[in-house]
Amino acid sequence: MPDWTWEYEGYDPDAERLRESLCTLGNGYFATRGAAPECAADSVHYPATFAAGCYNRLTSEVAGRLVENEDMVNLPNWLSLRFRTGVDGDPASWLTPRTATLIDHRLSLDLRSGTLERHVRYEDAEGRRTLVRQLRLVHMAHPHLAALRTEFTAENWSGDLDVEAAIDGAVTNAGVARYRQLNGDHLTHVHTGSAAADTVWLRCRTSTSDIRIGMAARTTVDGPLTQTSDHHSDRRAAQLLHLPLLQGDTTTVDKTVALHTSRDPAISDPLRAAVDRVGRAPGFDALLSSHRTAWRQLWRGAALDVAGDAGRILRLHLFHVLQTLSPHTADLDVGVPARGLHGEAYRGHVFWDELFVLPYLNLHFPEVSRALLRYRHRRLEQACIAARDIGRTGALYPWQSGSDGREETQQLHLNPHSGRWLPDHSRLQHHVGSAVAYNVWQYCEASGDTEFLHTKGAEMLLQIARFWASSAAYDESLGRYRIRGVVGPDEYHDAYPDAKEPGLDDNAYTNVTAAWVLTRALDVLRALPEPRRRELFERTVLDKGELDRWEDISRKLRVPFHAGVISQFDGYGDLAELNWDAYKARYGDIRRLDRILEAEGDTVNRYQASKQADVLMLGYLFSPGELRELFRRLGHDLDEQTWSRTVNYYLQRTSHGSTLSGLVHGWVLARVRRAGAWKFCREALEGDIADLQGGTTGEGIHLGAMAGTLDLVQRGLTGLETRAGALWLDPVPLPELSEYSFALRYRGHWGVRLRMRPGQLEVGVPPSDRSPITIELPDRAVSVEPGESCRLTLRDH
């Protein structure tokens, strides 16, 4: 299979949801799943379109309780285009895989040009064979446009073909089976109409967020056309075309669509904007040309060259990252949706996944990173309210965020294994605030954006630090500060065995990252220009006594240990050991061990069994040197032996129930011992394409894991850090991935090229009037002038 295409041959009902997710097309503003245009939503197919940041809130009755949920809304289906041979008016005569014989079926996703091509050959009940070729795009240069070209060829017959091109507003949020007991009817006030002989429109609004949505579709025919008529209903704007086909001849139908919502700037009315835009849009060929140009420019800015199958998968991952978070995202008030714009899992919410996404974007599209951080800054006030509501100061960012920054985490979640609705305590993952702070710091280090650091960045760091300080209580008996009642990255453990209240004490990841936030906040405040520092202190009522407390806490937060390793939380070592072999023999796949145990009437809270990397996340966020320094500041000597024992300990006690787990383990192992690292790297690469989590990819791709694999090459294997105004590199050789290259944007330098070969690093800086780039290696530093390159021999590890 060519390096730049992703192909599926044949029709497999069991795999269609997966393929639809992986064949999604988008442009950062909206995305449409790769569903067949002639198929409606059913148990096999799920056509859906999602616009970034378009949420709506509904109330449902669940297990006898009223539960409120906010969802990313499934918008009207612009893709709908169905056809039938013979004009008999029978609704069942529309050709679909269920109503006709599907002789051939092939999907081809072109990553280079951002298009999806589909070849289908149908045979109807009368033996008439029709070849259908389709090419679709969601325009990367004009983010409000999409287009679908369909070519019909009558292979062994002549006669009439009915084609219906529609915008279908009779859609609900029904793409995730475990959510189907929840209310999914988000659209209301649906109206349809025609704007011209070839154009239909649909307008509607969301029921509670009151987002107005306007869509317009222009359908043109290149070939004979006997009749056109509008067939509108309450929730469906449709145009019916009668095409006379001659055997062997081909007729082309082009459908161009415009989408606007009331969240868009510089418009007065979404429907008027959509009708005007589609009316002025050029033909399909011109749209395709400008779309390809936009993608070519994107690939140039995100150049990544990795050989072999790993390179193909990495390109697919990068493709989906760029479709979710493109340069258009820089103009939007949106966060990082954990499942992209590809499906309804996690209801389109924003978690901590940006921790795995922004480090990649920082060095390619820093303007997008800045916009994503502004999403968090706009919701800083809401985070401060959330902290006050639980008796703390500062900012408590929500575990799940949506439109306005309030906590969107559900109160209950369904265990499909047992059919029971269970309390959900994941809102206690307060470490999401540390992820926001980490991304602020990393962005500013990579971009040199001191203006952001000294304004919005400083405000977020200050308030997150303030929250951690207010959460830490001093324990006289230990001489340490403790943070109690939280949940770490491992979502399996949310309480102690038989405890009446949820929450754990002294989660190592939470405490260490809290200490890091406090330290960085102090660094930023000290470095602020005096006028800005005075202004910030006055506005936030910050005084020296508070800063002294931060300093003390940052050095005395407790990190628990047991058996010579870092404890995931206080008491982790006292939990029972799980018989892993027995459960693997009984169930095979035990990634979701929590669901298995709950269905048995047990709980994972009783066992030393983690869903994903928790303690080991520290080795993902921080280089070995920085991690040692963090622990030294906290009064511990984290030598290589202790860290290596810790890595081995949790390797044996993790089920990898998250797609992020393999990524983190591969990253950490590559830097600790290399042996076994590729197994986890490979798992991270294949997480979505092989649907390793068992049916979850069909509900939306895992954006954090996809971006994380890109960052594994960019930072993990190179040891790349951006700090102190230099690029720091400490590459580790991984035999399975020993040669690769990529381009970076670094502090105004566009297209800095890094090429890795065994024992050798080449750095090229494009010509400019910028300052030279300093490259720091473990044994030396070099300066590379713009327009020059250097080749460096690397030390053996």
Legacy VTK file of the C-alpha trace (Angstrom):
# vtk DataFile Version 3.0
C-alpha trace
ASCII
DATASET POLYDATA
POINTS 797 float
0.000 0.000 0.000
1.470 3.429 -0.887
2.916 5.499 1.953
0.321 8.272 1.628
-2.899 6.273 1.262
-4.974 4.261 3.679
-7.138 1.696 1.912
-9.940 -0.686 2.851
-10.952 -3.334 0.362
-14.341 -5.038 0.635
-17.338 -4.351 2.821
-17.285 -5.502 6.447
-20.322 -4.480 8.538
-18.461 -5.265 11.767
-15.636 -2.903 10.843
-17.590 -0.026 9.293
-17.709 2.133 12.446
-13.931 1.809 12.831
-13.357 2.721 9.184
-15.730 5.662 9.414
-13.699 7.104 12.298
-10.346 6.576 10.604
-11.678 7.976 7.308
-13.096 11.117 8.910
-12.302 14.338 7.047
-12.022 17.672 8.823
-10.347 21.069 8.862
-10.242 22.128 12.525
-13.592 23.925 12.250
-15.730 20.872 11.515
-15.323 17.237 10.552
-17.482 14.561 8.933
-17.142 10.840 9.523
-16.236 8.629 6.580
-19.676 7.059 6.275
-21.340 6.009 3.031
-23.481 8.931 1.766
-26.356 6.609 0.808
-26.599 5.031 4.271
-28.541 6.366 7.252
-27.485 5.875 10.849
-28.077 2.298 11.992
-26.264 -0.510 13.782
-23.590 -0.583 11.056
-23.136 3.017 9.889
-22.990 6.303 11.723
-22.809 9.353 9.446
-22.119 12.385 11.632
-20.705 15.902 11.451
-19.265 17.783 14.428
-18.236 21.420 14.703
-15.506 22.330 17.172
-16.938 23.781 20.371
-20.599 23.216 19.445
-22.127 21.821 22.662
-25.603 21.417 24.098
-26.863 20.397 27.524
-29.742 17.973 28.189
-31.268 16.243 31.199
-31.918 12.497 31.291
-33.357 10.083 33.824
-30.764 7.466 34.736
-31.205 4.819 37.427
-34.012 6.832 38.983
-32.034 10.080 39.034
-32.089 13.162 36.838
-28.661 13.571 35.264
-27.471 16.534 33.210
-24.926 16.034 30.442
-23.357 18.360 27.906
-22.514 16.862 24.510
-20.729 17.864 21.361
-23.711 17.991 19.000
-24.182 15.778 15.969
-25.090 18.363 13.325
-27.411 17.857 10.339
-26.035 15.327 7.887
-24.882 17.250 4.807
-23.388 14.122 3.236
-26.682 12.419 2.442
-26.857 11.385 -1.229
-28.842 8.322 -2.208
-29.746 6.802 -5.555
-31.883 4.122 -7.177
-32.227 2.487 -10.561
-35.681 2.621 -12.091
-38.202 5.214 -10.966
-40.736 3.208 -8.978
-40.958 5.416 -5.892
-40.430 2.508 -3.499
-38.366 3.742 -0.514
-36.773 0.294 -0.252
-35.376 0.644 -3.762
-32.663 3.087 -2.745
-29.414 1.197 -3.268
-27.595 0.364 -0.025
-25.601 -2.644 1.159
-28.830 -3.910 2.789
-31.164 -3.508 -0.188
-28.918 -4.489 -3.106
-25.948 -6.709 -3.903
-22.659 -5.005 -3.245
-20.223 -6.482 -5.756
-17.236 -4.230 -5.076
-16.414 -1.780 -2.294
-13.170 0.126 -1.776
-12.236 3.113 0.359
-9.034 5.060 -0.215
-8.012 7.830 2.158
-5.391 10.100 0.586
-3.441 11.643 3.448
-1.415 13.942 1.240
-4.452 15.686 -0.245
-7.011 15.173 2.528
-9.573 13.399 0.349
-11.591 10.199 0.631
-12.266 8.205 -2.514
-14.896 5.491 -2.693
-15.506 2.905 -5.423
-18.754 0.930 -5.178
-20.454 -1.427 -7.620
-24.101 -2.254 -6.927
-26.348 -4.839 -8.605
-30.091 -4.364 -8.119
-32.824 -7.012 -8.101
-33.155 -6.741 -11.908
-29.453 -7.452 -12.436
-28.583 -3.860 -13.351
-25.015 -3.015 -12.373
-24.069 0.541 -11.475
-20.562 1.756 -10.748
-20.395 4.612 -8.261
-17.171 6.570 -7.773
-17.083 9.278 -5.087
-14.530 11.821 -3.966
-15.126 13.998 -0.914
-13.305 16.752 0.921
-13.793 19.017 3.904
-12.012 22.101 2.714
-8.768 22.945 4.483
-8.429 26.430 2.980
-12.079 27.509 3.343
-13.173 25.994 6.669
-16.926 26.457 6.117
-17.021 24.411 2.887
-17.184 20.712 2.009
-17.835 18.933 -1.257
-18.788 15.530 -2.620
-18.354 14.445 -6.250
-20.247 11.341 -7.367
-19.815 9.677 -10.768
-22.481 7.194 -11.912
-21.805 4.686 -14.689
-24.515 2.320 -15.960
-22.423 -0.747 -16.772
-24.965 -3.109 -18.338
-28.152 -1.108 -18.661
-29.724 2.098 -19.907
-32.527 3.986 -18.201
-33.328 6.465 -15.445
-31.422 6.945 -12.206
-32.987 8.812 -9.298
-30.538 10.769 -7.148
-31.575 12.525 -3.958
-29.116 15.087 -2.516
-30.222 16.152 0.953
-29.384 17.858 4.214
-30.864 15.660 6.911
-31.824 17.369 10.166
-33.485 14.284 11.661
-30.309 13.331 13.506
-29.593 12.630 17.153
-26.543 11.826 19.237
-26.689 8.025 19.102
-23.162 6.987 18.155
-22.149 5.429 21.506
-24.171 2.442 22.658
-23.684 3.023 26.401
-25.077 6.571 26.094
-28.285 5.582 24.331
-30.312 5.656 27.522
-29.486 9.360 27.670
-31.391 12.095 25.891
-29.723 12.746 22.519
-32.191 15.098 20.796
-30.147 18.280 20.636
-31.587 20.020 17.569
-34.828 21.962 17.484
-36.656 24.550 15.338
-35.630 22.789 12.124
-36.703 24.615 8.952
-35.935 23.790 5.323
-36.197 25.558 2.002
-34.671 26.419 -1.364
-32.447 29.369 -2.205
-32.054 28.795 -5.939
-32.821 26.197 -8.569
-29.788 24.158 -7.514
-29.567 25.063 -3.809
-31.429 23.874 -0.713
-30.962 24.946 2.879
-31.647 23.859 6.432
-31.531 25.859 9.614
-31.962 24.771 13.214
-30.695 25.524 16.692
-29.527 23.620 19.733
-32.182 23.257 22.384
-30.461 24.826 25.416
-27.189 26.427 24.284
-29.204 28.142 21.530
-26.490 27.840 18.901
-28.044 28.636 15.519
-26.885 26.428 12.643
-27.211 27.152 8.939
-26.406 24.723 6.124
-26.811 25.160 2.390
-26.137 22.601 -0.356
-25.667 23.302 -4.061
-26.055 20.302 -6.387
-24.986 20.435 -10.029
-24.970 17.803 -12.774
-22.450 17.319 -15.559
-24.509 15.244 -17.961
-28.094 14.781 -19.093
-30.767 15.790 -16.599
-34.474 15.286 -17.282
-36.008 16.764 -14.146
-35.165 18.434 -10.841
-37.564 18.876 -7.968
-37.378 19.885 -4.304
-38.636 17.381 -1.741
-38.553 19.129 1.630
-39.973 17.767 4.843
-39.986 19.136 8.365
-36.427 18.032 9.053
-34.989 17.242 5.612
-34.078 19.573 2.757
-33.807 17.467 -0.386
-33.419 17.834 -4.114
-34.470 14.963 -6.390
-32.676 14.584 -9.729
-33.766 12.292 -12.573
-30.749 11.285 -14.665
-31.130 9.398 -17.973
-28.121 7.054 -18.246
-26.890 5.242 -21.322
-24.961 2.015 -20.951
-21.279 2.762 -20.497
-21.754 6.509 -20.061
-20.864 8.404 -16.903
-22.774 11.291 -15.316
-21.223 13.425 -12.562
-23.133 14.960 -9.658
-21.314 17.556 -7.531
-22.634 18.557 -4.128
-21.070 21.587 -2.428
-22.042 22.440 1.134
-21.516 25.431 3.435
-21.843 25.343 7.222
-22.052 28.293 9.612
-23.085 28.598 13.245
-23.875 31.582 15.441
-20.504 31.049 17.157
-18.759 32.299 13.996
-17.320 35.814 13.972
-18.129 38.400 11.304
-21.540 37.087 10.277
-25.049 38.310 11.088
-27.055 35.159 10.420
-25.707 31.597 9.966
-28.214 30.626 7.301
-27.658 33.727 5.216
-23.889 33.251 5.528
-24.165 29.608 4.429
-26.403 30.365 1.447
-24.175 33.222 0.348
-21.001 31.179 0.750
-22.238 28.161 -1.182
-23.585 30.400 -3.923
-20.189 32.028 -4.383
-18.152 28.834 -4.041
-16.271 27.751 -7.176
-16.796 24.401 -8.856
-15.507 21.113 -7.513
-12.264 21.106 -9.526
-11.264 24.551 -8.265
-12.181 23.619 -4.694
-10.116 20.452 -4.941
-7.114 22.384 -6.232
-7.120 24.981 -3.434
-7.805 22.252 -0.862
-4.754 20.298 -2.032
-2.622 23.435 -1.875
-3.647 24.011 1.752
-2.779 20.449 2.682
0.568 20.700 0.895
1.417 23.721 3.037
0.347 21.917 6.194
2.517 18.909 5.438
5.447 21.218 4.764
5.099 22.734 8.229
4.690 19.351 9.902
7.255 17.390 7.888
7.897 13.957 9.405
9.914 11.310 7.608
9.949 7.862 9.185
10.540 4.783 7.065
8.395 1.673 6.867
5.050 0.793 8.364
5.645 2.939 11.448
6.004 5.935 9.147
2.669 5.189 7.459
0.885 4.991 10.804
2.550 8.166 12.061
1.347 10.007 8.951
-2.192 8.813 9.635
-1.910 10.033 13.218
-0.568 13.389 12.110
-3.348 13.657 9.531
-6.011 13.296 12.222
-4.264 15.695 14.597
-4.175 18.322 11.828
-7.838 17.732 10.956
-8.865 18.298 14.578
-6.454 21.107 15.453
-5.551 22.938 12.260
-4.424 26.562 11.867
-8.164 27.397 11.690
-8.371 26.360 15.346
-6.309 29.432 16.223
-9.418 31.547 15.502
-11.750 29.482 17.696
-12.599 29.280 21.382
-12.115 25.523 21.721
-10.038 23.031 23.655
-8.570 19.647 22.742
-11.433 17.125 22.373
-10.134 13.796 23.633
-11.719 11.857 20.751
-11.146 14.456 18.081
-14.080 15.619 15.952
-14.539 11.996 14.956
-17.254 10.635 17.244
-19.310 11.082 20.386
-17.258 9.142 22.946
-16.548 11.172 26.074
-19.268 13.499 24.689
-16.644 15.582 22.902
-15.234 16.817 26.200
-11.818 18.274 26.887
-9.729 16.270 29.386
-6.018 16.362 30.136
-5.206 14.944 26.689
-3.793 18.341 25.724
-0.810 17.265 27.834
0.030 14.831 25.026
-0.965 17.138 22.162
0.413 20.617 22.825
4.081 19.583 23.153
3.868 18.453 19.532
1.949 21.513 18.321
4.279 23.924 20.156
7.052 23.150 17.698
4.929 23.233 14.543
1.851 25.410 15.011
2.469 27.526 18.119
-0.441 29.807 17.221
-2.751 26.809 17.683
-1.200 25.985 21.059
-1.696 29.585 22.130
-5.377 29.440 21.159
-5.877 26.195 23.082
-4.293 27.765 26.154
-6.538 30.801 25.759
-9.491 28.398 25.939
-8.226 27.502 29.420
-7.565 31.119 30.362
-11.099 32.190 29.395
-12.352 29.565 31.847
-9.987 30.556 34.647
-12.772 32.385 36.494
-14.947 29.271 36.372
-12.007 27.219 37.703
-11.611 29.675 40.591
-15.333 29.310 41.369
-14.942 25.520 41.397
-12.086 25.802 43.898
-14.117 28.066 46.178
-17.046 25.655 46.027
-14.925 22.972 47.737
-13.368 25.369 50.214
-10.089 26.028 48.418
-8.452 29.047 46.837
-6.948 29.397 43.385
-8.163 27.507 40.316
-9.544 23.981 40.118
-9.823 23.077 36.446
-12.451 20.416 35.663
-11.545 16.880 34.706
-14.007 17.182 31.819
-14.568 20.588 30.251
-16.981 21.690 27.547
-18.478 25.004 26.586
-18.091 27.161 29.681
-15.480 25.408 31.824
-17.714 23.954 34.536
-17.159 20.338 35.578
-18.807 18.111 32.964
-17.763 14.750 34.422
-20.771 12.491 34.739
-22.058 11.518 38.178
-22.728 7.959 36.981
-21.176 5.696 34.378
-22.401 2.448 32.866
-20.472 -0.809 33.159
-21.429 -2.693 29.973
-20.265 -5.964 31.571
-22.720 -5.814 34.455
-25.308 -3.382 33.072
-25.070 -1.373 36.289
-24.782 2.387 36.613
-22.008 3.207 39.071
-20.807 6.358 40.827
-18.117 8.183 38.847
-15.410 9.817 40.969
-13.031 10.802 38.193
-13.746 14.493 38.901
-11.247 14.035 41.753
-8.449 14.020 39.171
-7.362 17.482 40.195
-4.015 16.916 38.491
-5.592 18.296 35.309
-4.559 21.719 36.643
-0.924 20.648 36.602
-1.379 19.603 32.963
-2.641 23.095 32.115
0.339 24.659 33.913
2.798 22.282 32.214
1.436 23.231 28.812
1.703 26.941 29.582
5.353 26.497 30.515
6.210 24.224 27.580
4.531 26.525 25.073
6.393 29.590 26.323
9.740 27.768 26.388
9.260 26.533 22.817
7.878 29.753 21.350
9.656 32.394 23.404
6.260 34.064 23.877
7.103 36.105 26.971
4.086 38.345 26.414
1.760 35.367 26.997
3.869 34.068 29.901
3.824 37.431 31.660
0.076 37.936 31.227
-2.369 35.061 30.757
0.230 32.378 31.465
1.297 33.950 34.753
-2.331 34.304 35.836
-3.044 30.615 35.214
0.180 29.447 36.876
-0.484 31.653 39.900
-4.024 30.407 40.447
-3.159 26.730 39.881
-0.256 27.067 42.342
-2.600 28.751 44.786
-5.002 25.798 44.533
-2.249 23.298 45.286
-1.054 25.344 48.230
-4.574 25.471 49.651
-4.941 21.709 49.110
-1.767 20.834 51.013
-2.043 20.259 54.786
0.993 19.961 57.027
1.385 16.680 58.937
3.446 17.288 62.073
4.193 13.589 62.547
5.765 13.328 59.084
7.188 16.817 58.793
5.576 16.870 55.346
2.662 18.445 53.492
0.005 16.055 52.254
-2.695 16.280 49.574
-5.600 14.015 50.402
-8.771 12.834 48.704
-7.680 12.861 45.072
-7.504 10.434 42.150
-4.369 10.092 40.054
-4.048 9.276 36.346
-4.860 5.635 37.165
-8.651 5.776 37.123
-9.031 2.253 38.501
-8.236 3.471 42.005
-10.668 6.047 43.283
-10.971 5.013 46.931
-9.424 2.831 49.614
-10.920 -0.661 50.115
-14.185 -0.460 52.066
-13.860 3.330 52.469
-17.104 5.298 52.750
-15.711 8.294 50.890
-13.837 8.378 47.565
-10.323 9.705 47.120
-6.730 8.702 47.841
-3.930 10.345 49.788
-0.558 11.501 48.514
-0.799 10.332 44.930
2.852 10.600 43.876
2.114 12.005 40.421
-0.245 14.621 41.851
2.169 15.705 44.587
5.299 15.853 42.438
3.581 17.810 39.679
2.032 20.116 42.293
5.542 20.805 43.632
6.680 21.511 40.068
3.791 23.956 39.516
4.596 25.821 42.729
8.258 26.084 41.734
7.517 27.289 38.211
4.953 29.812 39.448
7.571 31.268 41.792
10.075 31.432 38.929
7.617 33.296 36.714
6.564 35.749 39.405
10.195 36.589 40.178
10.956 37.136 36.493
8.003 39.425 35.809
8.761 43.058 34.981
8.186 45.104 38.123
5.098 47.015 36.856
3.433 43.784 35.776
4.339 42.019 39.030
2.885 44.845 41.110
-0.291 44.878 39.013
-0.722 41.089 39.323
-0.076 41.096 43.071
-2.611 43.874 43.594
-5.286 42.297 41.453
-4.959 38.822 43.006
-4.243 40.045 46.560
-1.022 38.025 46.577
1.528 38.730 49.291
4.999 37.578 50.285
3.647 35.345 53.038
1.742 33.318 50.453
4.871 32.986 48.312
6.896 31.826 51.323
4.310 29.103 51.903
4.557 28.035 48.259
8.310 27.758 48.613
7.969 25.624 51.736
5.321 23.318 50.254
7.287 22.875 47.026
10.110 21.392 49.101
8.094 19.362 51.593
5.236 17.693 49.720
5.149 14.035 50.632
6.157 11.366 48.121
5.371 7.887 49.506
7.683 4.913 48.939
7.388 1.201 49.601
9.629 -1.776 48.849
12.268 0.555 47.442
9.938 2.051 44.794
7.779 5.161 44.554
4.268 4.374 45.779
1.451 5.293 43.438
-0.318 6.640 46.505
-0.115 6.211 50.244
-0.980 2.585 51.005
-0.644 1.225 47.475
1.917 -1.328 48.665
-0.546 -2.654 51.275
-3.118 -3.662 48.652
-3.504 -7.299 47.633
-1.645 -8.704 44.651
-3.839 -9.735 41.737
-3.565 -13.138 40.124
-2.907 -11.717 36.665
-2.402 -15.102 35.000
-5.741 -16.399 36.238
-7.658 -13.389 34.946
-5.886 -13.467 31.596
-6.679 -17.164 31.267
-10.332 -16.547 32.162
-11.013 -13.399 30.136
-8.207 -13.015 27.592
-8.303 -9.240 27.207
-8.237 -7.677 30.677
-7.504 -4.093 29.695
-10.773 -3.033 31.345
-10.089 -4.959 34.523
-12.272 -2.563 36.501
-15.378 -3.616 34.594
-14.493 -7.301 34.881
-14.024 -7.156 38.650
-17.138 -5.041 39.234
-19.219 -7.546 37.254
-17.861 -10.241 39.600
-18.908 -8.206 42.634
-15.316 -7.210 43.379
-13.419 -3.951 42.986
-10.014 -3.091 41.603
-9.557 -0.766 44.585
-8.483 -3.841 46.539
-5.544 -4.683 44.287
-2.171 -3.456 43.101
-3.488 -3.214 39.578
-3.378 0.021 37.574
-5.290 0.956 34.470
-2.459 2.999 32.969
0.781 4.778 33.721
0.497 6.830 36.895
3.833 7.136 38.685
5.538 6.504 35.339
3.873 9.607 33.918
6.618 11.506 35.751
9.145 9.955 33.388
7.030 11.076 30.452
6.770 14.705 31.520
10.280 15.250 32.820
13.709 14.334 31.520
15.822 12.137 33.841
17.848 15.152 34.957
14.808 17.306 35.660
13.065 14.481 37.516
16.116 13.904 39.718
16.227 17.618 40.496
12.508 17.649 41.383
12.988 14.784 43.830
16.151 16.383 45.233
14.155 19.527 45.920
11.647 17.331 47.763
14.430 15.768 49.823
14.801 12.454 47.984
17.681 10.968 46.018
16.034 9.424 42.962
18.968 7.457 41.573
18.814 5.376 38.403
18.376 2.141 40.378
15.323 3.427 42.282
13.694 4.736 39.129
14.462 1.518 37.237
12.945 -0.564 40.056
9.877 1.674 40.012
9.453 1.246 36.257
9.747 -2.544 36.496
7.359 -2.699 39.459
4.489 -0.953 37.681
5.142 -2.691 34.373
4.045 -5.897 36.102
0.929 -4.321 37.599
-0.661 -2.377 34.731
-3.487 -3.598 32.488
-3.105 -0.797 29.875
-6.800 0.010 29.830
-6.003 3.378 28.217
-4.494 4.060 24.817
-2.114 6.477 26.561
-0.570 3.711 28.648
1.441 1.994 25.922
2.717 5.369 24.736
4.008 6.368 28.188
5.533 2.963 28.896
7.293 2.916 25.530
8.602 6.456 26.112
9.869 5.679 29.613
11.410 2.331 28.686
13.231 3.873 25.730
15.019 6.154 28.193
15.516 3.605 30.984
16.669 0.389 29.369
15.333 0.175 25.785
14.566 -3.552 26.128
10.837 -3.994 25.650
10.288 -0.365 24.641
9.321 -1.138 21.058
6.522 -3.500 22.158
4.784 -0.601 23.862
5.638 1.893 21.122
4.100 -0.481 18.613
0.983 -0.833 20.767
0.661 2.951 20.861
0.988 3.108 17.087
-1.640 0.422 16.529
-4.074 1.515 19.242
-6.668 2.941 16.861
-5.946 1.225 13.570
-6.247 -2.181 15.267
-8.890 -0.963 17.735
-6.960 -2.473 20.624
-9.407 -1.119 23.207
-12.169 -3.253 21.729
-14.660 -1.212 19.737
-13.791 2.220 21.073
-12.224 3.667 17.911
-15.577 3.534 16.119
-16.762 6.060 18.729
-13.923 8.460 17.857
-10.141 8.343 17.536
-7.884 8.783 20.589
-6.301 12.139 19.836
-3.889 12.200 22.784
-2.405 8.838 21.871
-2.088 9.795 18.208
-0.329 13.080 18.989
1.756 11.317 21.614
3.227 8.913 19.063
4.334 11.906 16.996
5.896 13.448 20.076
7.564 10.115 20.857
9.625 10.641 17.711
9.976 14.393 18.174
10.913 14.537 21.867
10.940 11.027 23.357
13.616 9.404 21.232
15.625 12.577 20.710
15.490 13.693 24.331
14.496 17.096 22.943
13.806 19.825 25.486
13.234 23.516 24.935
14.643 25.384 27.922
16.887 28.279 28.769
16.704 29.537 25.191
18.290 26.421 23.670
17.375 23.083 22.103
18.613 20.334 24.418
19.067 16.895 22.861
19.993 13.545 24.364
19.010 10.914 21.771
18.460 7.279 22.684
18.982 4.656 19.978
15.983 2.425 19.401
16.935 -0.215 16.793
13.392 -0.451 15.423
13.251 3.322 14.851
16.831 4.398 14.291
16.487 6.738 11.295
14.010 9.589 11.035
13.808 13.304 10.379
11.378 16.120 11.069
11.059 19.876 10.798
10.358 22.329 13.643
9.318 25.896 14.195
11.429 27.235 17.017
11.379 30.825 18.268
10.809 32.382 14.883
12.878 29.877 12.891
10.636 28.150 10.332
11.713 24.722 9.116
14.554 23.775 11.469
15.447 20.283 10.289
16.611 17.466 12.552
17.789 14.197 11.043
18.696 11.209 13.190
20.875 8.330 12.046
22.621 5.699 14.182
25.316 7.564 16.105
24.714 10.799 14.227
22.551 13.914 14.421
22.214 16.514 11.681
20.708 19.944 12.374
19.846 22.397 9.629
18.622 25.945 10.203
16.925 27.746 7.279
18.202 31.183 6.200
16.733 34.109 8.125
17.709 37.220 10.043
17.130 35.451 13.361
19.759 34.677 15.979
21.667 31.387 15.796
20.208 28.338 17.531
22.116 26.818 20.430
22.134 23.011 20.494
22.952 21.518 23.892
24.117 17.896 23.961
25.124 16.015 27.133
28.820 16.469 26.338
28.957 19.745 24.409
27.117 22.761 23.014
27.137 24.012 19.436
25.700 27.099 17.772
24.096 26.804 14.336
23.723 29.971 12.282
20.706 30.543 10.014
21.427 29.093 6.591
23.857 26.534 7.996
23.767 22.917 9.098
25.985 20.755 11.234
26.513 17.033 11.636
27.230 15.814 15.141
28.572 12.472 16.331
26.618 11.192 19.312
27.988 9.497 22.383
27.158 5.844 22.998
24.426 5.115 25.534
LINES 1 798
797 0 1 2 3 4 5 6 7 8 9 10 11 12 13 14 15 16 17 18 19 20 21 22 23 24 25 26 27 28 29 30 31 32 33 34 35 36 37 38 39 40 41 42 43 44 45 46 47 48 49 50 51 52 53 54 55 56 57 58 59 60 61 62 63 64 65 66 67 68 69 70 71 72 73 74 75 76 77 78 79 80 81 82 83 84 85 86 87 88 89 90 91 92 93 94 95 96 97 98 99 100 101 102 103 104 105 106 107 108 109 110 111 112 113 114 115 116 117 118 119 120 121 122 123 124 125 126 127 128 129 130 131 132 133 134 135 136 137 138 139 140 141 142 143 144 145 146 147 148 149 150 151 152 153 154 155 156 157 158 159 160 161 162 163 164 165 166 167 168 169 170 171 172 173 174 175 176 177 178 179 180 181 182 183 184 185 186 187 188 189 190 191 192 193 194 195 196 197 198 199 200 201 202 203 204 205 206 207 208 209 210 211 212 213 214 215 216 217 218 219 220 221 222 223 224 225 226 227 228 229 230 231 232 233 234 235 236 237 238 239 240 241 242 243 244 245 246 247 248 249 250 251 252 253 254 255 256 257 258 259 260 261 262 263 264 265 266 267 268 269 270 271 272 273 274 275 276 277 278 279 280 281 282 283 284 285 286 287 288 289 290 291 292 293 294 295 296 297 298 299 300 301 302 303 304 305 306 307 308 309 310 311 312 313 314 315 316 317 318 319 320 321 322 323 324 325 326 327 328 329 330 331 332 333 334 335 336 337 338 339 340 341 342 343 344 345 346 347 348 349 350 351 352 353 354 355 356 357 358 359 360 361 362 363 364 365 366 367 368 369 370 371 372 373 374 375 376 377 378 379 380 381 382 383 384 385 386 387 388 389 390 391 392 393 394 395 396 397 398 399 400 401 402 403 404 405 406 407 408 409 410 411 412 413 414 415 416 417 418 419 420 421 422 423 424 425 426 427 428 429 430 431 432 433 434 435 436 437 438 439 440 441 442 443 444 445 446 447 448 449 450 451 452 453 454 455 456 457 458 459 460 461 462 463 464 465 466 467 468 469 470 471 472 473 474 475 476 477 478 479 480 481 482 483 484 485 486 487 488 489 490 491 492 493 494 495 496 497 498 499 500 501 502 503 504 505 506 507 508 509 510 511 512 513 514 515 516 517 518 519 520 521 522 523 524 525 526 527 528 529 530 531 532 533 534 535 536 537 538 539 540 541 542 543 544 545 546 547 548 549 550 551 552 553 554 555 556 557 558 559 560 561 562 563 564 565 566 567 568 569 570 571 572 573 574 575 576 577 578 579 580 581 582 583 584 585 586 587 588 589 590 591 592 593 594 595 596 597 598 599 600 601 602 603 604 605 606 607 608 609 610 611 612 613 614 615 616 617 618 619 620 621 622 623 624 625 626 627 628 629 630 631 632 633 634 635 636 637 638 639 640 641 642 643 644 645 646 647 648 649 650 651 652 653 654 655 656 657 658 659 660 661 662 663 664 665 666 667 668 669 670 671 672 673 674 675 676 677 678 679 680 681 682 683 684 685 686 687 688 689 690 691 692 693 694 695 696 697 698 699 700 701 702 703 704 705 706 707 708 709 710 711 712 713 714 715 716 717 718 719 720 721 722 723 724 725 726 727 728 729 730 731 732 733 734 735 736 737 738 739 740 741 742 743 744 745 746 747 748 749 750 751 752 753 754 755 756 757 758 759 760 761 762 763 764 765 766 767 768 769 770 771 772 773 774 775 776 777 778 779 780 781 782 783 784 785 786 787 788 789 790 791 792 793 794 795 796
